[in-house]
Amino acid sequence: DQEMTRAVRDGMDALFTQISAEAEIDKSLIMDAVFVCNPVMHHLFLGIDPFELGQAPFALATSNALRLFAHQLDINIHPSARAYILPCIAGHVGADAAAVALSEAPNRSEDLVLVVDVGTNAEILLGNRDKVLACSSPTGPAFEGAQISSGQRAAPGAIEKVEIDPVSKDPRFRVIGCELWSDEEGFWEAIKSSGITGICGSGIIEAIAEMRMAGILDPSGLIGSAEQTGTERCVLDGRTHSYVMYDGSAEGGPKITVTNPDIRAIQMAKAALYSGARLLMDKFGVDKVDRVVLAGAFGAHISPKHALVLGMIPDVPFDRVTSAGNAAGSGARIALIDTAQRAEIEQIVRQIEKIETAIEPRFQEHFVNASAIPNSDDPFTTLKSAVPLPDVNFNTGGGDSASSGRRRRRR
């Protein structure tokens, strides 16, 4: 743990060096610093063993705001510089979520707002002027492109936007670093330097939602065969099927496909996210929210329509889903510039009611329903009035379409 603390503090100090170089100021002139961290980073940064966070009841060693000297954290700025660390909300809802609460202010909202900070752990806040509830949901790394066969982080060359023609079932896409779509003139010339290298989180979300809208994917998450879907892009892949998004193998490039395991990984992630939100709605005694705010770097790149088709977030009109970008960073800036807001966030955090998803019996039930695309229980009527979702079923036998014929005969 001492090594990890050392690594975190060295990394933090390096950021100060970098930022002062960019701002062209002397690092030793920095007098005040504000930090927001997730609970594990928070503990490591402070030199506290985060072991307790790995098991129920997920207890924090300290959740209070902390006022320290920067040199106590081995941050080499002005010798008398102060450091302020925002309070944590609960075991897996850290100071980063507190910063989101400060910048998005659900506690001052007239209407009922759901704020979702999407990452490996999704922090979810639901509230209005009456009360604010919070929980954390274990979405895992699929949204960031991990666990995805052609997945990669968001970098030049990654497919980030996808549309699939519902008639031809052919895709068009955009890659990071180029404003053109793949069917527009000049696209291939424009991406020469980066090429097409993989698909990032926002790209895989859009691809799967588009496959569902085009009738290539059924609500349970199965990809149909070429015969069932009417496109040769659906190819046999082991015992299931995959959809070929782009085949650059003739030019020595990658073959980018969406596979059934990719879809399973995204289903698990989005079901965890939706179940957390649904649990907070249960506790609030409501079955719908007025608006949804997507926070975090990833949230800024998610299209509201595709998030709703997947069933990542509760059913609201598309224009009621907005992006807050790096809301935790905004909260940190507020606390840095306006010291009165520090007392404000400390009070807000004390009033937020924490829900522990791991021990809530209904979480599992919501999770199972939310595994379907968009959902097997919640009707999503607003979404369905705006977007056609074909009523298809590719499970023609005892489990998967590829081997179902043999299974039927065996019976």
C-alpha positions in Angstrom: 0.0 0.0 0.0 2.9 2.4 0.7 4.1 1.8 -2.8 0.7 2.6 -4.2 0.4 5.7 -2.1 3.8 6.7 -3.4 2.7 6.1 -7.0 -0.5 8.1 -6.6 1.3 11.1 -4.9 4.1 11.1 -7.4 1.5 11.0 -10.2 -0.3 13.9 -8.6 2.9 15.9 -8.2 3.7 15.3 -11.8 0.3 16.8 -12.8 1.1 19.9 -10.8 4.4 20.2 -12.7 2.6 19.7 -16.0 -0.2 22.2 -15.3 2.1 24.9 -14.1 4.3 24.5 -17.2 1.2 24.8 -19.4 0.0 27.9 -17.5 3.6 29.2 -17.6 3.7 29.9 -13.9 6.1 28.9 -11.1 4.8 25.8 -9.4 5.9 27.2 -6.0 3.4 30.0 -6.3 0.4 27.6 -6.0 -1.2 28.3 -2.6 -4.4 26.3 -2.7 -5.4 22.9 -4.1 -8.7 20.9 -4.2 -8.9 17.2 -4.7 -11.8 14.9 -5.7 -11.1 11.2 -5.9 -13.0 8.0 -6.0 -12.9 6.1 -2.6 -10.0 3.8 -3.4 -7.9 6.7 -4.8 -8.9 8.8 -1.9 -7.6 6.3 0.6 -4.4 5.6 -1.3 -3.7 9.3 -1.7 -4.1 9.8 2.0 -2.0 6.8 2.9 -4.9 4.7 4.2 -5.2 1.0 3.5 -8.3 0.6 1.3 -8.8 -3.1 2.2 -12.1 -2.4 3.9 -13.6 -1.0 0.7 -13.2 -4.5 -0.9 -15.8 -6.2 1.3 -19.1 -5.5 2.9 -20.0 -3.2 4.6 -17.6 -1.2 2.3 -16.6 1.1 5.2 -14.6 4.2 4.6 -11.8 5.0 7.1 -12.9 8.6 6.8 -15.6 10.2 4.8 -15.3 13.8 6.1 -13.8 16.7 4.1 -10.1 17.1 5.0 -8.1 20.3 5.3 -4.4 19.7 5.2 -1.1 21.3 4.1 -0.1 20.2 0.6 3.3 19.1 1.9 1.6 16.5 4.1 0.6 14.8 0.8 4.1 15.2 -0.7 2.8 17.8 -3.2 5.7 20.2 -3.9 4.0 23.6 -4.3 4.2 26.6 -2.0 5.6 25.5 1.4 2.5 26.8 3.2 0.0 25.7 0.5 -3.3 24.3 1.7 -5.1 21.2 0.3 -8.8 20.6 0.6 -10.2 17.1 -0.1 -14.0 17.0 -0.7 -16.0 14.6 1.5 -17.0 11.1 0.3 -20.7 10.2 0.3 -20.4 6.5 1.1 -18.3 3.3 0.6 -18.3 3.3 -3.2 -19.7 6.8 -3.8 -16.6 9.0 -3.4 -15.5 12.6 -3.3 -15.9 12.6 -7.1 -19.6 12.0 -6.7 -19.8 14.8 -4.1 -18.2 17.1 -6.6 -20.8 16.1 -9.1 -23.5 16.9 -6.5 -22.0 20.3 -6.0 -21.8 21.2 -9.7 -25.2 19.6 -10.8 -27.1 20.6 -7.6 -29.8 17.9 -7.6 -30.8 19.2 -4.2 -31.9 22.5 -5.8 -33.8 21.0 -8.7 -37.5 21.7 -9.0 -38.0 18.5 -11.1 -36.8 15.0 -10.3 -33.3 14.6 -11.8 -31.2 11.5 -12.2 -27.4 12.2 -12.4 -25.3 9.3 -13.7 -21.5 9.5 -13.7 -20.6 6.6 -16.0 -17.3 4.8 -15.4 -16.1 1.4 -14.2 -18.3 2.1 -11.2 -21.3 4.2 -12.0 -22.2 6.8 -9.3 -25.9 7.6 -9.4 -27.7 10.5 -7.7 -31.5 10.9 -7.8 -33.1 13.9 -6.2 -34.9 17.2 -6.1 -35.5 19.9 -3.4 -37.1 17.3 -1.1 -34.2 14.8 -0.9 -31.3 13.3 -2.7 -30.5 9.6 -2.8 -27.2 8.1 -4.0 -25.8 4.7 -4.9 -22.9 3.1 -6.8 -23.4 0.4 -9.4 -20.7 -2.0 -10.6 -20.8 -1.5 -14.4 -17.3 -2.9 -15.0 -15.0 -1.8 -17.8 -17.1 -2.7 -20.9 -18.3 0.9 -21.6 -14.6 1.9 -21.8 -14.0 -0.7 -24.5 -12.5 -3.4 -22.3 -13.9 -6.9 -22.6 -15.0 -6.0 -26.1 -13.4 -8.1 -28.9 -12.5 -5.1 -31.1 -12.7 -2.7 -28.2 -10.1 0.0 -27.5 -9.9 3.3 -25.6 -11.2 6.4 -27.2 -8.2 7.4 -29.5 -7.7 8.3 -33.2 -8.8 5.4 -35.4 -11.5 4.2 -33.0 -15.1 3.9 -34.4 -17.1 6.3 -32.2 -20.4 6.8 -34.0 -22.5 4.2 -35.9 -25.7 4.1 -38.0 -27.1 1.0 -39.6 -29.5 1.2 -42.5 -32.7 -0.7 -41.5 -33.3 -1.9 -45.1 -29.8 -2.8 -46.4 -28.5 -3.6 -42.8 -25.2 -1.9 -43.9 -23.4 0.4 -41.4 -21.8 3.8 -41.8 -19.6 5.1 -39.1 -17.3 7.9 -37.9 -13.9 7.5 -36.3 -12.2 9.7 -33.8 -10.1 12.3 -35.5 -12.3 12.7 -38.5 -15.6 14.6 -38.9 -16.7 12.7 -42.0 -18.9 9.6 -42.1 -17.5 6.5 -43.8 -19.9 6.8 -46.8 -18.9 10.5 -47.4 -16.5 11.6 -50.1 -13.0 12.1 -48.8 -13.4 9.8 -45.7 -10.8 7.2 -46.6 -8.3 9.9 -47.6 -8.9 11.8 -44.3 -8.3 8.7 -42.1 -5.1 7.6 -43.9 -2.8 8.5 -41.0 -4.8 6.8 -38.2 -6.6 4.0 -40.2 -9.5 2.2 -38.5 -8.1 0.4 -35.4 -11.1 -0.7 -33.3 -14.3 0.5 -31.6 -14.5 2.6 -28.4 -17.2 2.6 -25.7 -19.6 5.1 -27.4 -19.1 3.3 -30.7 -20.1 -0.1 -29.2 -23.1 1.3 -27.5 -24.3 2.9 -30.8 -23.5 -0.2 -32.8 -25.6 -2.5 -30.5 -28.5 0.0 -30.3 -28.5 0.4 -34.1 -28.4 -3.4 -34.5 -31.5 -3.6 -32.3 -33.3 -0.9 -34.3 -32.3 -2.6 -37.6 -33.7 -6.0 -36.5 -30.2 -7.7 -36.5 -30.4 -8.2 -32.7 -33.4 -9.5 -30.7 -34.4 -8.2 -27.3 -32.6 -11.0 -25.5 -29.3 -9.9 -27.1 -29.0 -12.6 -29.7 -27.6 -11.8 -33.2 -29.6 -13.5 -36.0 -28.2 -15.6 -38.8 -27.8 -14.3 -42.4 -31.1 -16.0 -43.3 -33.0 -14.5 -40.3 -31.7 -11.0 -40.7 -31.3 -10.8 -44.5 -27.7 -9.7 -44.5 -24.5 -11.5 -45.2 -22.8 -9.3 -42.6 -24.2 -11.7 -39.9 -21.7 -14.6 -39.9 -21.5 -17.8 -38.0 -19.1 -17.4 -35.1 -18.7 -20.6 -33.0 -22.2 -21.4 -31.7 -23.6 -17.9 -32.2 -23.4 -15.1 -34.8 -21.4 -12.0 -35.2 -22.1 -8.8 -37.2 -19.2 -7.6 -39.5 -19.0 -3.8 -39.1 -15.8 -3.3 -41.2 -13.4 -5.7 -42.9 -10.0 -4.3 -43.6 -8.3 -7.6 -43.7 -7.7 -7.4 -47.5 -5.5 -4.3 -46.9 -3.8 -5.8 -43.9 -6.1 -3.9 -41.5 -8.4 -5.3 -38.7 -11.7 -7.0 -39.1 -14.1 -5.3 -36.7 -17.1 -7.4 -35.7 -19.7 -7.2 -32.9 -19.9 -10.6 -31.3 -22.4 -12.1 -28.9 -19.9 -12.0 -26.0 -19.5 -8.3 -26.7 -23.2 -7.8 -26.5 -23.3 -9.8 -23.2 -20.6 -7.6 -21.7 -22.6 -4.5 -22.6 -25.8 -6.0 -21.4 -24.2 -6.7 -18.0 -22.9 -3.2 -17.7 -26.1 -1.4 -18.8 -28.2 -3.7 -16.6 -26.1 -2.8 -13.6 -26.4 0.9 -14.4 -30.2 0.8 -15.0 -30.8 -1.4 -11.9 -29.0 1.1 -9.7 -31.2 3.9 -11.1 -34.4 1.8 -10.7 -33.5 1.0 -7.1 -33.2 4.7 -6.3 -36.6 5.3 -8.0 -38.1 2.5 -5.9 -36.8 4.2 -2.7 -38.1 7.5 -3.9 -41.5 5.9 -4.6 -41.6 6.9 -8.3 -41.7 5.0 -11.6 -40.3 7.8 -13.8 -37.9 10.7 -13.6 -38.2 14.1 -15.2 -34.7 14.3 -16.7 -31.4 12.5 -16.9 -27.9 14.1 -16.7 -25.0 12.0 -18.0 -21.7 13.1 -16.3 -18.1 12.1 -16.8 -15.9 12.1 -19.8 -17.7 9.1 -21.2 -21.2 10.6 -20.5 -20.4 13.5 -22.9 -20.0 11.1 -25.8 -23.2 9.0 -25.3 -26.1 9.7 -27.6 -29.3 9.9 -25.7 -31.3 7.9 -28.3 -28.8 5.0 -28.2 -28.6 5.0 -24.4 -32.4 4.7 -24.3 -32.6 2.0 -27.0 -30.1 0.0 -25.0 -32.1 0.6 -21.8 -29.1 2.1 -19.9 -31.2 4.9 -18.4 -34.9 5.3 -17.5 -37.4 6.2 -20.2 -37.5 9.9 -20.8 -37.9 12.0 -24.0 -34.6 12.3 -25.8 -34.4 16.1 -25.2 -34.6 15.5 -21.4 -31.2 13.7 -21.5 -28.3 16.1 -21.3 -24.5 15.8 -20.8 -22.7 17.6 -18.1 -19.2 16.7 -19.3 -16.6 16.4 -16.5 -19.0 17.4 -13.7 -16.6 16.2 -11.0 -14.0 18.5 -12.4 -16.5 21.4 -12.4 -17.3 20.7 -8.8 -13.7 20.7 -7.8 -13.3 24.1 -9.6 -16.3 25.5 -7.7 -14.8 24.4 -4.4 -11.4 25.9 -5.3 -12.7 29.3 -6.4 -15.5 29.8 -3.9 -14.4 28.6 -0.4 -18.0 29.1 0.9 -19.1 26.2 -1.3 -16.9 23.9 0.7 -19.3 24.2 3.7 -22.2 23.9 1.3 -21.0 20.5 -0.1 -20.2 19.2 3.4 -23.8 19.9 4.4 -25.2 18.5 1.2 -23.3 15.2 1.6 -24.6 14.8 5.2 -28.2 15.0 3.8 -27.7 12.6 0.9 -29.3 9.2 1.7 -27.0 6.3 0.7 -28.4 3.1 -0.8 -26.2 0.0 -0.8 -27.0 -1.9 -4.0 -25.1 -5.0 -2.9 -27.6 -5.8 -0.1 -30.9 -4.7 -1.8 -33.0 -7.7 -2.6 -34.7 -6.0 -5.6 -31.4 -5.1 -7.3 -31.2 -8.7 -8.7 -34.8 -8.6 -10.0 -34.2 -5.3 -11.7 -30.9 -6.6 -13.1 -32.6 -9.6 -14.8 -35.3 -7.4 -16.3 -32.7 -4.9 -17.5 -30.6 -7.5 -19.3 -33.1 -7.4 -22.1 -32.8 -4.6 -24.7 -34.2 -2.2 -23.7 -36.0 -4.0 -20.8 -38.3 -7.0 -20.3 -40.5 -5.4 -17.6 -40.4 -1.6 -17.8 -42.5 -0.6 -20.9 -40.3 2.3 -22.3 -43.4 3.7 -24.0 -41.8 7.2 -24.7 -38.9 5.5 -26.5 -41.1 3.1 -28.4 -43.3 5.9 -29.7 -40.2 7.6 -31.1 -38.2 4.7 -32.4 -39.2 1.4 -34.1 -37.9 -1.6 -32.2 -38.6 -4.7 -34.3 -40.3 -7.6 -32.6 -37.8 -10.3 -33.5 -36.7 -13.5 -31.8 -33.6 -15.4 -33.0 -33.6 -18.1 -30.4 -35.2 -20.9 -32.5 -34.4 -23.7 -30.1 -32.9 -24.6 -26.8 -30.5 -21.8 -26.4 -28.7 -20.5 -29.5 -29.7 -20.3 -33.2 -26.6 -22.1 -34.6 -27.1 -25.4 -33.0 -30.8 -25.4 -32.3 -31.6 -27.7 -35.3 -29.5 -30.5 -33.9 -30.9 -30.0 -30.5 -34.5 -30.3 -31.7 -33.8 -33.5 -33.5 -32.1 -35.0 -30.4 -35.3 -34.5 -28.5 
